[in-house]
Amino acid sequence: MTDRSLPRQERLRSFGAIRRLFESGESGFVYPLRYVWIAEADEIPSVEVLFSVPKKFQKRANKRNLQRRRMKEAYRLNKEIFDREGNPVALDLALIYSSKELTPYRVIEHAVQKIMCRFRHYGDSSFEITSVTWKDYYCSLPLRAATRRPVPNTRSKRCASTVP
């Protein structure tokens, strides 16, 4: 069983590292998230992540906290994408929520998965950031109970059949 926690060592906290990330990092956008990343050669492969929901997009603190929790949960449940063999690389990643409306968890999870899939093979000699289709990504992962479609409600079918 994989460790699905998000310990403190995996969160980007250092002010200097955050400054370096935003000054010299590269960025991209997958709705509703903007991401900034920087990778450096290191002896021990590691991934540190920063989650941010700017006040510019969500004025109320409870809405910002909700979106931040959704991003953290999506990352935590899908971080096994980064478990890889290859050249040791330290990857710093910032996920920034960039939409004015509240989006459901599934949309955020899909965006996080697409972003993480782009960095899956970072550090390999043949690495190149490409746009990976959802079908390619989805077929490469084992299905989880949380990603399967819900079972149809059988009660409504019984009620419909009893009506003349």
N, C-alpha and C positions, 0 to 999 in steps of 0.2 A: 504494500500500500504506500502510495506516495504521500509526502508531507504536504498538506494543503494549507499550512498556516502562513502568515505573513509576518515573520519576525522583524525586529527592529533593524537587523543587519541588512535586510533586503529593501529597506526604505531609504531613499536619498534624503539625508538630513544635514549634511555639512554645507555651511554657507559658501565656502570656497568651491566645493564641487558643483553646487547649484549655479553659482556665478559663471564658472567655467563652461557648464552645460549650455547656458543661454547665450554666452558670448561667442563660443566657437562651435556649437553643435549644429547639426543639420535638422531640418524639420520637414514635416509632411502633414497631411490632413486626411482623415477618414471620418465622415460624418458620424457623430457629432463631436469628435475629438480631434484636437491638434496634438501632434507629438513632436518632441524635440529629443534628439539622441546624440550621444557621443560614445565612441568605443576606443579603448586603448589596450595595447598589449599588456598582459599581466600574467604572473605565474599561476594565480588561482582564478579560474573563471567565475565571474560573479555578475549578477544583474541587480542594480539598485533602481528603484522606481519612485517617482514623485507624482502625487495626485493633486490636481488643483482645479477649483471651480471659481473663476473670478467673480467679484461682486458686480462687475460690469454686465454680466449676463444673467445672474440670479441675485436679485436684491435681498431676498429674505434668507436669513441664515439657515433656517430649517430646510429650505429647498436646496441650498448649497450642500449641506450635510448629507441630504438624501442622495444627491447625484454623486458625491464623493464616495459614499458607502457603496453605491452600485458599481462604481469603477473599481474600487478595491476588491469587491466580491468577485467581479468578472475576472480580474487579474489573478486573484488567489486561486480560483477554481481552474484556471487554464494555464498556470505558469509551468506545467510540465512540458510545454512546447519548448521551453528554453533548456531542458535537460538534454544535453547533447555531448558527443565526443567530438573533438576537433582542437583547433588551436585555442589556447587559453586567452580569453578576451574579457575585459571588464567593460560592461555595457551600462551606461547611465541613461535612463529613459524618463521623460516627463510626459505625463498624460494630462492634457488641459481641456476641460469641457468648454465647447465653443458654440453653444446654442442657447437662444433665449427661452425656448420652451422646454418643459420637462419631457424627457424621453423615457420610455419604458426600459426595464432592465435588459430585455432581449436585444434591443437596438444597441445598447451600450456594450453588451457582451459580444455581439457580432463585430462591432468596431474594434474592441480590444483584441479579439481573436485575429482579425485581419492585420492589425499592427504587429502583433507578436509573431504571426506567421511570416512576416517580411524579415524578421530578424532571427528566424529559427536556425539558419545555418551560418550565422555571422561567425567569422573566424576561420571558416573553411577556405581553402585556397581558391575555390571556384565561386565564392560568394559574390552576389550581385543583387541589389535591391530591385525587385521586379514586382509588378502588380500580380498577385496571386489571386486566381478566381476563387470564389467561395466554394465551388464544387471540388476543386483540387484540394483545398484545405480540409474540407469536411470529410472527404473520402479517406484522407490520410490519418484521421484520428479515430480511436475507438469511440463508439457511442456511449454517452452517459445517460443516466435516467433523467437528468435535468434537461437534456437537449431533445429528448423525444417528444413527439406531439402528445397532447393529453388524450386520454381515452374518452371516446364520446359518451355523453350522458345517456345511460340506458333507461333511466326513469322517464325521460321525455318521450322516448319511443313507445314505452308501454302505455303511457297516458294517451298518446295519439292513436294507438291501435284500439283502445277501449271505447273511443268516441265513435258513435254510429255515423 
